[in-house]
Amino acid sequence: MKLFIKNMTTVDSKIEVKIIAEKLGLHVISCEFGEIDLIESFSPFQYKALKKALIKHGYDIILGHETILSEKVRNVIIEMIHYSDELPEIKYSNYISDKLKTNYTYLSKIFSKVRNTTIEHFIIIHKIERVKQLLLYHDLSLSEIAWKLHYSSTAHLSAQFKKVTGLTPSLFKKLRLKKLLPPESL
């Protein structure tokens, strides 16, 4: 039985959700970003216990086709931007559509309806989060980061960064390294 799990977007969260299920006596076939596949069906009691345990750790079981589809889009984007060595060479819309084997226009409408933001805006926000990580934890120049994340130019990256954060990339790095910006600004 496959369940879709909200907020399961890191490697640690995959491990944590698997442990939660196993502690409840459930047998896990696989555990991927946003979903867990169990060998057995479970009783209403086990379902309530699993839901309660997941909520306690910041997760939740997703019900409803549109919400599940929106979460799948979210997980594809997060995996693409944060966990891939290289971003895809094709348009993001084609990549997402291919990964989920669903028409992009349909995915876009559902995502916007459920999340109150567009896929494009969600991608921009996560690309900027990735830029922050690369600025602080990797020895890459801004032009290398722009190339790695498929920005047309360093100027385009800088403009988008400033629009989202209110800071230039260099000022962000300087303030963060001087500890004038809190870690939450990452």
C-alpha positions in Angstrom: 0.0 0.0 0.0 1.5 3.3 -1.1 1.0 6.4 1.1 2.0 10.0 0.1 3.7 12.0 2.9 3.8 15.7 3.2 7.1 17.5 4.0 9.3 14.4 3.3 11.9 16.2 1.2 15.3 15.3 2.6 17.4 12.1 2.9 17.0 12.3 6.7 13.3 12.6 6.4 13.1 9.4 4.3 15.0 7.6 7.0 12.9 9.1 9.8 9.6 8.2 8.1 10.8 4.6 7.5 11.7 4.3 11.2 8.4 5.7 12.3 6.5 3.1 10.2 8.7 0.2 11.3 8.2 1.1 15.0 4.5 0.7 14.4 5.1 -2.8 13.0 4.6 -1.8 9.4 6.8 -3.4 6.7 8.4 -0.9 4.3 9.0 -1.9 0.7 10.4 1.4 -0.3 10.6 4.9 1.0 11.2 7.8 -1.5 10.7 11.6 -1.4 7.1 12.1 -0.5 6.0 8.5 -0.5 6.3 5.3 1.4 5.2 1.9 0.1 4.1 -0.7 2.7 3.8 -4.4 2.2 0.5 -4.7 4.0 -2.7 -2.7 4.3 -3.3 -1.5 7.8 -6.1 -1.3 10.3 -7.8 2.0 11.2 -6.0 1.9 14.5 -2.6 1.6 12.7 -3.5 4.4 10.3 -4.4 6.7 13.2 -1.2 5.8 15.1 0.9 6.3 11.9 -0.7 9.7 11.2 -0.2 10.8 14.8 3.4 9.8 14.8 4.1 11.5 11.5 2.4 14.7 12.6 4.5 14.7 15.8 7.6 14.7 13.5 6.4 17.4 11.1 4.9 15.1 8.4 1.4 14.2 7.4 -0.4 11.7 5.2 -1.7 13.3 2.1 -5.2 12.5 0.9 -6.8 13.7 -2.3 -5.6 13.4 -5.9 -4.8 17.1 -6.3 -2.9 17.4 -3.1 -0.9 14.3 -3.9 -0.1 15.5 -7.4 1.0 18.9 -6.0 3.3 17.2 -3.5 4.8 15.1 -6.3 5.6 18.2 -8.3 7.1 19.8 -5.2 9.3 16.8 -4.6 10.5 16.6 -8.2 11.5 20.3 -8.0 13.3 19.9 -4.7 15.1 16.8 -5.9 16.0 18.4 -9.2 17.4 21.6 -7.6 18.9 20.4 -4.3 19.9 16.8 -4.9 21.0 16.6 -8.5 24.6 17.4 -9.5 23.4 19.0 -12.7 20.1 20.6 -13.6 18.3 19.1 -16.6 19.3 20.5 -20.0 15.6 20.5 -21.1 13.0 23.0 -20.0 11.8 22.5 -16.4 8.3 22.1 -17.6 9.3 19.2 -19.9 11.4 17.7 -17.1 8.6 17.8 -14.6 6.0 16.6 -17.1 8.3 13.7 -18.1 9.1 12.7 -14.5 5.4 12.6 -13.6 4.1 11.4 -16.9 1.4 14.1 -16.8 0.6 17.1 -18.9 2.4 20.2 -17.7 -0.5 22.5 -18.1 -2.6 20.3 -15.9 0.2 20.0 -13.3 0.6 23.7 -13.3 -3.1 24.4 -12.7 -3.3 21.9 -9.9 0.0 23.1 -8.2 -1.2 26.7 -8.3 -4.6 25.8 -6.9 -3.2 23.7 -4.0 -0.2 25.9 -3.2 -1.3 29.4 -4.1 1.9 29.9 -6.1 3.1 29.0 -9.5 5.5 26.2 -10.3 7.8 28.9 -11.8 7.9 30.9 -8.7 8.5 27.8 -6.6 11.4 26.9 -8.8 12.9 30.4 -8.5 12.6 30.3 -4.7 14.4 27.0 -4.5 17.1 28.0 -7.0 17.8 31.0 -4.8 18.0 28.7 -1.7 20.5 26.6 -3.7 22.5 29.7 -4.6 22.7 30.6 -0.9 24.1 27.1 -0.1 26.6 27.2 -2.9 27.8 30.7 -2.0 28.4 29.7 1.6 29.5 26.1 1.5 31.3 25.7 -1.8 34.2 27.4 -3.3 32.4 28.5 -6.5 32.3 31.9 -8.1 29.1 33.6 -8.9 29.6 33.0 -12.6 30.2 29.2 -11.9 27.0 29.1 -9.8 25.1 30.9 -12.6 26.3 28.3 -15.1 25.6 25.4 -12.7 22.0 26.6 -12.2 21.4 27.5 -15.8 21.1 31.2 -15.4 21.6 33.1 -18.7 24.2 35.4 -17.0 25.6 36.4 -13.7 23.6 39.6 -13.9 20.4 37.7 -14.3 21.2 35.5 -11.2 22.2 38.6 -9.2 19.0 40.5 -10.1 16.8 37.5 -9.3 18.7 36.9 -6.0 18.2 40.6 -5.0 14.5 40.5 -5.9 13.9 37.4 -3.7 16.2 38.2 -0.8 16.6 42.0 -0.9 20.4 41.6 -0.9 23.0 41.1 -3.6 24.7 37.7 -3.5 28.0 39.3 -2.4 26.4 41.3 0.4 24.4 38.2 1.5 27.7 36.1 1.7 29.5 38.9 3.5 26.8 39.5 6.1 26.2 35.7 6.6 29.9 35.0 7.1 30.1 37.9 9.6 27.1 36.3 11.3 25.1 39.4 10.8 22.3 37.4 9.1 20.7 34.5 11.1 21.1 31.0 9.8 17.4 31.0 9.1 18.2 33.3 6.2 19.5 30.3 4.4 
